Amino acid sequence: MHRLSLAGSHEDLGHLARHMSSLMQRVLHSGFSPAGRSSDWTPAVDVSEAADRYEIVVELAGVRREDIQVFTENHFLSVAGRRGDPTCPDKMCVHQMEIEQGRFCRRLRLPDDADEAGVEARQRDGLLTITIPKRAAPPREDRP
């Protein structure tokens, strides 16, 4: 008789949930890839707003600065690039590998008041922070 061990079942379910979420993100975002290429993985993104700007934070741990492209086109912001394969010392056996590698692309529709010409990006501690200023609202006409 074989017994099923429940040890680690929470970790297995967590891994399954992350994997399913990743697959769904690939399906949902594959059409957003540049030049029709599909993404190998989808980085997490946080979007926030202040009175004078929008801020987008993209989680890109392990991605080199020179492997990241940030651009705007037709009122969309795109962040694309590649996280290289991990290096593994000779004679090492990998037992578990959860960090996704390969190409990625996120494309976000910008609000109407976003100033595409003023986009700035900086990378620090595995996070890419993109700041997009807001254009000044046109003055309101007061009618008598």
N, C-alpha and C positions, 0 to 999 in steps of 0.2 A: 504494500500500500504506500502510495506517495502522498506526502502532506504538502500542502501549499503554505508557504511562509508568507505572512502579511508584513514582515519587516520590510521597510522601505516602500510600502505601497503608496504613501503620501508623496514621496519623491517621484515614483513612477507616474502617478496621476498628474503631478505638476509638470513633469517633462512632457507627457502626452498633451496636456492643455497648451503648453508653450509651442509644441510642434504643430498642433492643429491651428493655433492662432497664426503662426508663421505661414502655414499653407494657405489659410484664408487671405492673409495680407498679400501673398504672391498673386493669388487669383484676382483680388480686387484692384491691385495696383500695377499689374503687369502691363496694362495699356498705357501707363504713364511713363514708360521707359523711353529714353532718347533713341531715335533711329529704329524703332520697332524692336529693340532688344528687350528681353525679359530680365528682371532682376533676380539675383540669386537669394537675396534677403532684403528685409525692409527695416531700416532703423526706426527706433521710437522717436516721436516728435512731440514737443510741447509748444503750444502757441498761446501767447498772452498779449494783452493790449494795455497801453497807457494813453494818456491824453494826447501825446504828441508822436507816438510811434507804436509799431508792432514788434514783438520779439518772438523769434522762433528758435528753439533749442533742439538740436538733433544729437542723439546719442551715437557717437562714432568712436568708441574706445578701440584702440589698436589700428586706426586708420591714419596713415601718414598725411600730413598737410598737402603734399604734392599729388596725392591720389584723390583729392576732393575737388569737385567743380560746383560752383554756385553761380546760377545765371537766371535772368528773368527774360521772359518772352511772352508777348500777347497777354500780359497781366497774370502770368503764372510764374511762381518761383520754383526752380528745380534745384535739387541737391543730388548730385550723382557722384559715383566713384567706385572704388574697389578696396576691400580689405583682403590683403594677401593671405596666403596659406600660412599657418603657424609653422615655425621651425621646430623640428623635433631632433634632439641629439641622437647620434648613431646608437644603435643597440637599445633604443627605448621602445617600449611597447605601449601604445595608447589604449587605455581602458575605457575612457569616456571622452566624447568630444561634443560640446554643446554650442560653442562659439561659432556663429555662422560666418562663412567666408565668401568671397567672390564679389560680383557686381551688385550695386544697389542704386536705387533711384527713388526719390520722393518728389512729388510735384504737387504744389498747393496753389489754389486759386487765390489771388490777392484781392483784398477789398478795393472798392472803387477809389478810396482816398489814399491808397498806398502810393508813395513816390518811388517808382522803380529805379529812377536815376540815383537815388540816395542810399541804396542797399549797401550795408557793411557787414562783414563777417569776421569772426575771430574764433580761434580754436584754443581750448585750454582744458586740461585734465580729462580728455576724452569726450568733451562736449563742444559742438560747433554752435556758436550763438550768432544768429543773423538778426540785425536790427534794420527795420524798414521804417523810415520817417513817414508821417502823414502829411499830405499836402494841406495847406491852409484852405479852409472852407471859403467859398466865394462870399463876398459881403452880401448881406440881405438887403433887398430894396424895400424901403418903407413906403407904402402907398397911402396917400391921404384918404 
